[in-house]
């Protein structure tokens, strides 16, 4: 039997200046009716996804899109319908939102999204909507500069940070976390611990980042982990990360790096192909600079991950 051709849908994660996200309630007569959703609609023949989004938000909510950045693409098969959701982050718009079709809508904080009932296809969008575009990896190659580097990262406005502290003794890690975690909380940033750290889940942080080895050793998501990331280097690892329910992945190396300039790299074409196979926010790692961010987003990435880009 031929594979179902998915319905092509443009979706917007619309954020206001305070960071709240606009959601609307689906009419009970519609497919997946009675659930909350991110606004958007069907892409018409010959129409680009972004053009469809602009049209739908104007028709449904009376807002004019000033800026739309690719966020994530989601393929989901319901028993009665297959959909391909092409999702954009809309963080600049004109006009005041109103329910032009009589639909109920509201602005919510990103953290509230997980408490509301959405269609199953929207679950990856919720994760992407709550994650920032930059992921800093705090390496302990120069332990004396850990706090200085952390402060530099926070000063750049980065809201997601991984502590990759593979060389530090447990006592030194404890002292660092006691100072680092309050700093991150003050700036509204999430701090994750790399799983290669001894007893990584014992530390008072926001979550865990799995090495590819630790990822493949798991058959299900660890319990009591608020945020879970994973390092991946191929499609098999990405699919396994999705299967156990990680919140996001990092795919590397995309481009040559200073430390491993001769290593085999994926390139943007391979990156895009593999990311399109999973319904998962994926950061691009390897040779990234701040200038790489728009390129990565066009390639299907949530954003960029880097050790050095946020220190320069």
C-alpha positions as a printed NumPy array, in Angstrom:
array([[  0.   ,   0.   ,   0.   ],
       [  1.329,   3.448,  -0.948],
       [  2.48 ,   5.647,   1.885],
       [ -0.022,   8.297,   2.916],
       [  0.86 ,  11.693,   1.473],
       [  0.904,  14.012,   4.502],
       [ -1.173,  17.153,   4.655],
       [  1.247,  20.096,   4.476],
       [  0.631,  22.604,   7.266],
       [  2.388,  25.861,   8.185],
       [  2.573,  26.551,  11.926],
       [  3.717,  29.571,  13.903],
       [  5.195,  29.74 ,  17.388],
       [  4.27 ,  33.392,  17.926],
       [  6.103,  35.143,  20.777],
       [  5.312,  38.582,  22.153],
       [  7.982,  40.972,  23.513],
       [  7.73 ,  39.415,  26.994],
       [  8.339,  35.891,  25.658],
       [  4.78 ,  34.619,  25.989],
       [  3.495,  32.273,  23.272],
       [  0.162,  32.533,  21.464],
       [ -2.013,  29.406,  21.34 ],
       [ -5.588,  28.867,  20.187],
       [ -8.29 ,  26.272,  20.833],
       [ -9.338,  24.017,  17.957],
       [-13.04 ,  23.902,  17.24 ],
       [-14.579,  20.634,  18.452],
       [-15.871,  19.907,  14.944],
       [-12.326,  19.756,  13.515],
       [ -9.747,  16.968,  13.486],
       [ -8.184,  16.89 ,  16.973],
       [-10.899,  19.337,  18.044],
       [-11.085,  20.659,  21.588],
       [ -7.294,  20.725,  21.978],
       [ -4.94 ,  23.679,  22.112],
       [ -2.696,  24.3  ,  19.113],
       [ -0.139,  26.659,  17.674],
       [ -1.801,  28.831,  15.003],
       [ -1.404,  28.143,  11.3  ],
       [ -3.081,  26.245,   8.515],
       [ -2.92 ,  24.256,   5.316],
       [ -0.321,  25.156,   2.694],
       [ -2.093,  25.709,  -0.624],
       [ -0.716,  24.297,  -3.912],
       [  2.072,  26.506,  -5.24 ],
       [  2.389,  28.325,  -1.915],
       [  5.544,  28.327,   0.205],
       [  5.292,  27.375,   3.864],
       [  6.257,  30.869,   5.   ],
       [  3.741,  32.513,   2.645],
       [  1.039,  30.196,   3.99 ],
       [  1.976,  31.115,   7.559],
       [  1.797,  34.845,   6.808],
       [ -1.612,  34.403,   5.173],
       [ -3.043,  32.19 ,   7.93 ],
       [ -1.932,  34.442,  10.799],
       [ -3.401,  37.447,   9.043],
       [ -6.71 ,  35.674,   8.365],
       [ -7.029,  33.918,  11.741],
       [ -5.509,  36.425,  14.148],
       [ -5.231,  39.773,  12.311],
       [ -1.466,  39.973,  12.85 ],
       [  1.165,  40.738,  10.23 ],
       [  4.352,  38.659,  10.374],
       [  7.471,  40.844,  10.395],
       [  9.983,  38.044,  11.075],
       [  9.679,  34.251,  10.745],
       [ 12.561,  31.834,  11.355],
       [ 12.4  ,  28.081,  10.63 ],
       [ 12.083,  26.213,  13.938],
       [ 11.277,  22.525,  13.357],
       [  9.576,  20.212,  10.879],
       [  7.346,  17.459,  12.26 ],
       [  5.9  ,  14.442,  10.427],
       [  3.138,  12.638,  12.34 ],
       [  0.763,   9.856,  11.337],
       [ -2.604,   9.801,  13.077],
       [ -4.848,   6.759,  12.448],
       [ -6.945,   8.855,  10.061],
       [ -4.524,  11.53 ,   8.832],
       [ -0.841,  12.107,   8.13 ],
       [  0.491,  15.636,   8.621],
       [  3.759,  17.446,   7.91 ],
       [  4.039,  20.514,  10.115],
       [  6.486,  23.16 ,   8.954],
       [  7.015,  25.316,  12.002],
       [  8.374,  28.86 ,  12.229],
       [  9.297,  31.05 ,  15.175],
       [  7.535,  34.404,  14.824],
       [  9.148,  36.82 ,  17.262],
       [  8.249,  40.058,  15.473],
       [  4.777,  40.961,  14.263],
       [  2.468,  43.93 ,  13.832],
       [ -1.092,  44.327,  15.016],
       [ -3.074,  43.112,  18.008],
       [ -4.118,  39.465,  18.   ],
       [ -7.826,  38.703,  17.925],
       [ -9.874,  35.608,  17.112],
       [-11.088,  36.49 ,  13.628],
       [-12.883,  33.145,  13.303],
       [-14.387,  33.248,  16.785],
       [-11.729,  30.924,  18.192],
       [-10.547,  31.144,  21.782],
       [ -6.886,  32.111,  22.125],
       [ -4.499,  33.156,  24.89 ],
       [ -0.903,  34.083,  25.615],
       [  0.966,  31.654,  27.888],
       [  4.408,  31.328,  29.389],
       [  6.571,  28.679,  27.643],
       [  6.634,  26.546,  30.795],
       [  2.813,  26.41 ,  30.791],
       [  2.71 ,  24.582,  27.452],
       [  3.462,  21.208,  29.051],
       [  0.4  ,  21.556,  31.293],
       [ -2.088,  21.946,  28.432],
       [ -3.674,  19.389,  26.09 ],
       [ -2.249,  19.579,  22.548],
       [ -2.498,  17.194,  19.575],
       [  0.23 ,  14.55 ,  19.628],
       [  1.887,  16.077,  16.553],
       [  2.446,  19.277,  18.541],
       [  4.579,  17.669,  21.27 ],
       [  7.94 ,  18.202,  19.469],
       [  6.892,  21.791,  18.798],
       [  6.38 ,  22.352,  22.527],
       [  9.947,  21.202,  23.171],
       [ 11.326,  23.406,  20.391],
       [  9.284,  26.381,  21.611],
       [ 10.753,  26.08 ,  25.105],
       [ 14.36 ,  25.746,  23.951],
       [ 16.636,  28.644,  22.963],
       [ 18.627,  28.853,  19.739],
       [ 22.063,  28.697,  21.388],
       [ 23.545,  25.893,  23.502],
       [ 26.87 ,  26.603,  25.209],
       [ 29.203,  23.782,  26.245],
       [ 31.257,  24.775,  29.271],
       [ 34.464,  22.749,  29.076],
       [ 36.875,  22.347,  31.998],
       [ 40.108,  22.298,  29.979],
       [ 41.028,  25.447,  31.929],
       [ 39.457,  24.837,  35.326],
       [ 40.683,  28.155,  36.722],
       [ 38.496,  30.018,  34.202],
       [ 35.284,  28.028,  34.661],
       [ 33.344,  30.717,  36.504],
       [ 34.746,  33.49 ,  34.303],
       [ 33.738,  31.576,  31.182],
       [ 30.302,  30.853,  32.614],
       [ 29.775,  34.548,  33.317],
       [ 30.888,  35.418,  29.767],
       [ 28.378,  32.914,  28.374],
       [ 25.578,  34.314,  30.517],
       [ 26.521,  37.851,  29.524],
       [ 26.011,  36.811,  25.879],
       [ 22.406,  35.961,  26.757],
       [ 22.77 ,  32.188,  26.36 ],
       [ 19.973,  30.353,  28.205],
       [ 21.064,  26.701,  27.83 ],
       [ 24.431,  25.527,  29.132],
       [ 26.069,  22.124,  29.473],
       [ 28.712,  21.577,  32.153],
       [ 31.177,  19.15 ,  30.598],
       [ 33.383,  18.674,  33.638],
       [ 35.246,  15.46 ,  32.836],
       [ 38.544,  16.39 ,  34.482],
       [ 37.407,  17.897,  37.765],
       [ 37.326,  15.932,  41.003],
       [ 33.879,  15.551,  42.605],
       [ 34.767,  18.022,  45.355],
       [ 35.729,  20.676,  42.785],
       [ 32.553,  20.01 ,  40.795],
       [ 30.501,  20.481,  43.949],
       [ 32.151,  23.828,  44.701],
       [ 31.622,  24.991,  41.136],
       [ 27.935,  24.007,  41.042],
       [ 27.295,  25.786,  44.34 ],
       [ 28.36 ,  29.025,  42.654],
       [ 27.312,  28.343,  39.063],
       [ 23.741,  27.179,  39.554],
       [ 22.54 ,  30.341,  41.37 ],
       [ 24.181,  32.452,  38.634],
       [ 22.274,  30.527,  35.968],
       [ 18.987,  30.852,  37.866],
       [ 19.468,  34.609,  38.187],
       [ 19.788,  34.844,  34.395],
       [ 16.952,  32.415,  33.634],
       [ 19.382,  29.894,  32.129],
       [ 19.214,  26.109,  32.283],
       [ 22.305,  24.195,  33.423],
       [ 22.759,  20.543,  32.381],
       [ 25.455,  18.096,  33.49 ],
       [ 27.296,  15.894,  31.012],
       [ 26.688,  12.2  ,  31.742],
       [ 30.422,  11.433,  31.601],
       [ 30.822,  13.29 ,  34.895],
       [ 31.032,  10.952,  37.867],
       [ 27.539,  10.455,  39.371],
       [ 26.188,  13.06 ,  36.935],
       [ 22.616,  12.798,  38.203],
       [ 23.53 ,  13.67 ,  41.789],
       [ 24.179,  17.337,  41.135],
       [ 21.669,  20.113,  41.741],
       [ 21.196,  21.169,  38.117],
       [ 18.338,  21.298,  35.577],
       [ 19.048,  18.11 ,  33.692],
       [ 21.419,  15.707,  32.011],
       [ 23.243,  15.634,  28.693],
       [ 23.981,  12.094,  27.524],
       [ 27.153,  11.146,  25.699],
       [ 26.45 ,   9.002,  22.624],
       [ 27.75 ,   5.957,  24.502],
       [ 25.44 ,   6.551,  27.46 ],
       [ 22.562,   7.28 ,  25.084],
       [ 22.878,   3.925,  23.305],
       [ 23.145,   2.105,  26.633],
       [ 19.649,   3.282,  27.613],
       [ 16.378,   1.618,  26.615],
       [ 14.162,   4.3  ,  28.141],
       [ 14.36 ,   7.838,  29.443],
       [ 15.914,   8.085,  32.929],
       [ 13.394,   8.893,  35.638],
       [ 13.272,  12.235,  37.432],
       [ 15.267,  14.123,  34.791],
       [ 13.7  ,  17.472,  33.965],
       [ 15.687,  18.212,  30.798],
       [ 17.456,  15.524,  28.785],
       [ 19.823,  16.142,  25.873],
       [ 22.008,  13.732,  23.914],
       [ 25.079,  13.8  ,  21.682],
       [ 24.594,  12.1  ,  18.305],
       [ 26.874,  11.474,  15.337],
       [ 24.649,   9.546,  12.934],
       [ 21.035,   8.813,  12.071],
       [ 20.922,   5.659,  14.195],
       [ 21.787,   7.641,  17.312],
       [ 19.246,  10.356,  16.455],
       [ 16.504,   7.759,  16.045],
       [ 17.473,   6.118,  19.355],
       [ 17.438,   9.501,  21.094],
       [ 13.939,  10.086,  19.793],
       [ 12.827,   6.588,  20.815],
       [ 13.825,   7.001,  24.461],
       [ 12.273,  10.47 ,  24.662],
       [ 15.129,  12.963,  24.909],
       [ 14.126,  16.609,  24.771],
       [ 16.772,  17.553,  22.199],
       [ 19.887,  16.267,  20.485],
       [ 23.204,  17.672,  19.329],
       [ 24.473,  16.394,  15.965],
       [ 28.203,  16.651,  15.215],
       [ 30.597,  17.365,  13.683],
       [ 28.966,  19.499,  11.015],
       [ 32.033,  21.535,   9.981],
       [ 35.781,  21.266,  10.707],
       [ 36.822,  22.437,  14.166],
       [ 39.965,  24.06 ,  15.538],
       [ 40.743,  21.003,  17.663],
       [ 40.034,  18.407,  14.935],
       [ 40.439,  20.148,  11.562],
       [ 41.051,  16.878,   9.696],
       [ 38.091,  14.942,  11.147],
       [ 35.354,  13.692,   8.834],
       [ 32.438,  16.115,   8.91 ],
       [ 28.768,  15.86 ,   7.97 ],
       [ 28.317,  19.097,   6.066],
       [ 24.994,  20.908,   5.93 ],
       [ 23.411,  18.631,   3.327],
       [ 23.866,  15.472,   5.42 ],
       [ 22.839,  17.34 ,   8.561],
       [ 19.576,  18.422,   6.932],
       [ 18.814,  14.93 ,   5.625],
       [ 19.28 ,  13.266,   9.009],
       [ 17.42 ,  15.938,  10.986],
       [ 14.459,  15.596,   8.614],
       [ 14.138,  11.938,   9.696],
       [ 13.324,  12.763,  13.333],
       [ 10.72 ,  14.845,  15.169],
       [ 13.276,  16.296,  17.53 ],
       [ 14.952,  19.662,  18.135],
       [ 18.566,  19.224,  17.011],
       [ 21.495,  21.598,  17.561],
       [ 24.372,  21.758,  15.082],
       [ 27.814,  21.314,  16.644],
       [ 31.278,  21.522,  15.124],
       [ 32.835,  24.63 ,  13.611],
       [ 29.933,  26.83 ,  14.668],
       [ 30.165,  30.581,  15.176],
       [ 27.417,  33.035,  16.06 ],
       [ 27.223,  33.83 ,  12.336],
       [ 26.376,  30.165,  11.676],
       [ 23.016,  30.439,  13.447],
       [ 20.809,  31.499,  10.492],
       [ 22.502,  28.913,   8.254],
       [ 21.841,  26.202,  10.836],
       [ 18.192,  27.197,  11.214],
       [ 17.624,  27.068,   7.463],
       [ 19.238,  23.592,   7.512],
       [ 16.61 ,  22.431,  10.021],
       [ 18.483,  22.975,  13.277],
       [ 17.036,  24.264,  16.535],
       [ 20.186,  26.341,  16.656],
       [ 23.908,  26.006,  17.283],
       [ 25.98 ,  24.408,  20.033],
       [ 29.555,  25.396,  20.706],
       [ 32.39 ,  25.509,  23.201],
       [ 34.105,  28.639,  21.863],
       [ 31.509,  30.658,  19.94 ],
       [ 30.002,  32.211,  23.07 ],
       [ 33.358,  33.049,  24.662],
       [ 34.889,  35.077,  21.816]])
